[in-house]
């Protein structure tokens, strides 16, 4: 995304440049999102679709730590409402963080009750919260790129619905450092082939793509490290608690047979 932004910045046509920047933002939101991938793709093309439930990484619920952001969501939605539902993301974040930017002061938004109430979160964290609310339909963007309240906003504002987000999107928890094997490492090729065959059988039975079971990199690391129990298996990159519950013992049997 950073590289693409550099290319886009060199385009002279301002309207076309803004259009491409919005496409990049949409791509980033899709990559970081927590809702059904298939549903998002359908909505992008103006269609509607029920969540697939069984055929994308988000619906299969990989192992992610969640954080409740209901209070922050209410702050943000209130700021959007109280500023007139006509300002963009950066401006709303400035209001929440108590910025002294001239535009904020000129609009007298420093006198609003929401001014400065979100100073404990940084700009990047607020951006992630905005992206999450856009995913949930609690926020929308008008033709002038201003944030407006969406259909899902009322329930959140009235505390009738809670909002959570993956902790990693806010960096609220230090990531567990797993003992990954280096990018290029020696592994048992014959064992890797056996593991890959097992993965293919499981994927066919589950009706999911093979990579949704374990990636090639994960299988290579297994073939290099030879984990013998649950604890050792959980040290392998790409093996979380839920995936171990579903597939771990099958692969342990293959590794130790």
C-alpha positions in Angstrom: 0.0 0.0 0.0 2.8 2.4 0.9 4.5 1.7 -2.5 1.2 2.2 -4.4 0.6 5.5 -2.6 3.9 6.8 -3.8 2.9 6.0 -7.4 -0.5 7.6 -6.9 1.1 10.7 -5.4 2.9 11.3 -8.7 -0.4 11.6 -10.6 -1.2 15.2 -11.7 -5.0 14.8 -12.1 -6.3 15.5 -8.6 -9.7 13.9 -9.1 -8.2 10.7 -10.4 -5.5 10.7 -7.7 -8.2 11.0 -5.0 -10.2 8.2 -6.7 -7.2 5.9 -6.6 -6.4 6.8 -3.0 -10.0 5.8 -2.0 -9.5 2.5 -3.8 -6.3 1.9 -1.8 -8.2 2.7 1.4 -10.9 0.3 0.5 -8.3 -2.4 -0.2 -6.8 -1.8 3.2 -10.1 -2.0 4.9 -10.9 -5.3 3.2 -7.6 -6.8 4.2 -7.9 -5.8 7.8 -11.6 -6.4 8.1 -13.3 -9.0 10.4 -16.5 -9.7 8.6 -17.2 -12.2 5.9 -15.0 -11.7 2.8 -17.6 -13.0 0.4 -20.2 -10.6 1.8 -17.8 -7.7 1.5 -17.0 -8.5 -2.2 -20.7 -8.8 -3.0 -21.4 -5.4 -1.4 -18.5 -3.8 -3.3 -20.3 -4.8 -6.5 -23.7 -3.5 -5.2 -25.1 -6.9 -4.3 -26.0 -8.5 -1.0 -25.1 -11.9 0.4 -25.4 -13.7 3.6 -22.1 -14.5 5.5 -20.6 -17.7 4.0 -20.0 -19.1 7.6 -17.6 -21.8 6.4 -15.5 -20.6 3.5 -13.4 -17.6 4.5 -10.8 -16.9 7.2 -13.0 -14.5 9.1 -16.0 -16.7 9.2 -13.9 -19.7 10.3 -12.9 -17.6 13.3 -9.1 -17.8 13.5 -7.5 -17.3 16.9 -7.6 -13.6 17.5 -7.7 -11.7 20.8 -10.7 -9.3 20.9 -11.1 -6.0 22.7 -14.4 -4.3 23.5 -14.4 -0.8 21.9 -18.1 0.1 22.6 -17.2 3.2 24.6 -14.8 4.4 21.9 -17.4 3.7 19.2 -20.0 5.8 21.0 -17.5 8.6 21.3 -16.7 8.5 17.6 -20.3 8.3 16.5 -21.2 11.2 18.8 -18.4 13.3 17.4 -19.7 12.6 13.8 -23.2 13.6 14.8 -22.3 16.7 16.8 -20.0 18.0 14.0 -22.9 17.8 11.5 -22.0 14.6 9.6 -20.0 16.4 7.0 -16.3 16.0 8.0 -13.8 13.4 7.0 -11.9 10.9 9.2 -8.9 13.1 9.9 -11.1 16.0 11.2 -13.2 13.8 13.4 -10.1 12.3 14.9 -8.7 15.8 15.5 -11.8 16.7 17.4 -11.7 13.6 19.6 -8.0 14.1 20.4 -8.4 17.8 21.2 -6.4 19.1 18.3 -5.6 22.8 18.1 -5.9 22.8 14.3 -7.1 26.1 13.0 -10.1 24.5 11.2 -11.3 22.9 14.4 -11.0 26.1 16.3 -12.6 28.2 13.5 -15.6 25.9 13.5 -15.8 26.2 17.4 -15.8 22.4 17.7 -13.4 22.8 20.6 -16.5 23.8 22.5 -18.3 20.5 21.9 -18.7 18.0 24.7 -16.8 15.4 22.5 -13.8 17.6 22.1 -10.7 15.9 23.5 -12.5 13.0 25.0 -10.5 10.5 22.9 -7.0 11.8 23.7 -6.0 8.4 25.2 -6.0 6.8 21.7 -3.6 7.8 19.0 -4.6 8.6 15.4 -3.9 5.2 14.1 -6.0 3.5 16.7 -8.9 5.9 15.9 -8.5 5.1 12.2 -8.8 1.4 13.0 -12.0 2.0 15.0 -13.5 4.1 12.1 -12.6 1.2 9.7 -14.4 -1.2 12.1 -17.5 0.9 12.3 -17.5 1.2 8.5 -17.4 -2.6 8.3 -20.3 -2.9 10.6 -22.4 -0.3 8.8 -22.5 2.0 11.8 -20.7 4.6 9.7 -20.9 5.5 6.0 -19.1 8.0 3.7 -21.0 10.6 1.7 -20.1 11.8 -1.8 -17.9 14.5 -0.3 -16.0 11.8 1.8 -17.6 13.0 5.0 -18.5 10.5 7.7 -22.2 10.0 8.3 -24.1 7.8 10.7 -25.1 4.5 9.2 -28.1 2.2 10.0 -26.2 0.3 12.7 -25.2 3.4 14.7 -28.4 3.9 16.8 -28.1 0.6 18.6 -24.4 1.3 19.5 -25.2 4.9 20.6 -28.0 3.6 22.9 -25.7 0.9 24.3 -28.0 -1.8 22.9 -25.2 -3.3 21.0 -21.5 -3.8 21.8 -18.6 -3.5 19.4 -15.3 -5.5 19.5 -12.2 -5.4 17.4 -9.2 -7.6 17.0 -6.6 -6.4 19.6 -3.8 -6.6 17.0 -5.5 -3.8 15.0 -5.1 -1.5 18.0 -1.8 -3.0 19.2 -3.3 -3.2 22.7 -1.5 -6.4 23.6 2.1 -7.3 23.0 2.2 -10.0 20.4 3.3 -13.4 21.4 6.7 -14.1 19.8 6.7 -17.6 18.4 9.8 -19.4 17.7 9.4 -19.4 13.9 11.9 -21.2 11.8 13.8 -18.8 9.5 12.5 -18.1 6.0 15.0 -20.5 4.4 15.5 -23.5 6.5 16.1 -27.2 6.2 13.2 -29.5 6.5 12.3 -33.1 5.9 11.0 -33.1 2.3 9.4 -36.5 2.6 7.6 -35.6 5.8 6.5 -32.3 4.3 4.9 -34.2 1.4 3.1 -36.5 3.9 1.8 -33.5 5.8 0.7 -31.8 2.6 -1.2 -35.0 1.6 -2.9 -35.1 5.0 -3.8 -31.4 4.6 -5.4 -32.1 1.2 -7.5 -34.9 2.7 -8.7 -32.7 5.5 -9.4 -29.8 3.2 -11.5 -32.0 0.9 -13.4 -33.4 3.9 -14.0 -29.9 5.4 -14.9 -28.4 2.0 -12.3 -25.6 2.3 -9.2 -24.6 0.4 -6.0 -26.4 1.6 -4.4 -23.2 2.8 -7.3 -22.7 5.3 -6.1 -25.8 7.2 -2.4 -24.8 7.3 -0.1 -22.9 5.0 2.9 -24.5 3.2 5.2 -22.4 5.4 3.5 -23.9 8.5 3.9 -27.4 7.2 7.6 -26.8 6.3 8.2 -25.6 9.9 6.5 -28.7 11.3 8.7 -30.8 9.0 11.8 -28.9 10.3 11.0 -28.8 14.0 9.2 -32.2 14.4 6.9 -31.1 17.3 5.9 -34.0 19.5 3.2 -32.6 21.7 0.5 -29.9 21.9 2.9 -27.3 23.5 5.5 -27.8 20.8 2.9 -27.6 18.1 1.6 -24.3 19.4 5.0 -22.9 19.0 4.8 -23.4 15.2 3.9 -20.3 13.2 0.3 -20.5 12.0 -0.9 -22.9 14.7 -3.3 -21.4 17.1 -5.5 -22.9 19.8 -8.6 -23.3 17.6 -6.7 -24.8 14.7 -4.9 -27.2 17.0 -8.3 -28.3 18.4 -9.5 -29.0 14.9 -6.5 -30.4 13.2 -3.6 -30.6 15.7 -3.8 -34.2 16.8 -4.1 -35.5 13.2 -0.9 -33.7 12.3 0.9 -34.8 15.5 0.0 -38.4 14.6 1.5 -37.9 11.1 4.6 -36.2 12.6 5.3 -39.0 15.1 4.3 -42.1 13.1 
